[in-house]
């Protein structure tokens, strides 16, 4: 499964996905609490990578962060901008954020790297690290397991990752 295949799968179901998840009200309370606590340590620009319908980017903005959401799916960016018009969104990819080195105080990648091919995850994480300033913050959400293995996600194949 290529990154373009994942983008196409989400493009085809963007409206359905957004209907289910376009508001932070649909998020689990423990996730909201974790991201809120993480965001309290952010003092500069933060990027919500794989922002989807924009609900987490909106939360970060509401918490006082200078947040921008990026997603490779143009339909998600359109939905995010319509739903959360006071927040900045743009089309982009995790493996090439399009920001200068050490330009961000934080990166949130909340369940947005779950479809990344294991052979490519190192390059993607290197890009995120390149963009975060020393002492900055990275928050990753993903499905855990003791071994790396694929599973049938509702949209397209995703991966369980060991924490290490």
Secondary structure, DSSP 8 states (H G I E B T S, - for coil): --HHHHHHHHHHTHHHHHHHHSSGGGS-HHHHHHHHHHHTT--SEEEEET-TTSHHHHHHHHTT-EEEEEES-HHHHHHHHHHSTTSEEEE-BTTB--S-TT-EEEEEEES-STTS-TTTHHHHHHHHHHHEEEEEEEEEE-EE-SS-EEE--SSS-EEEE---
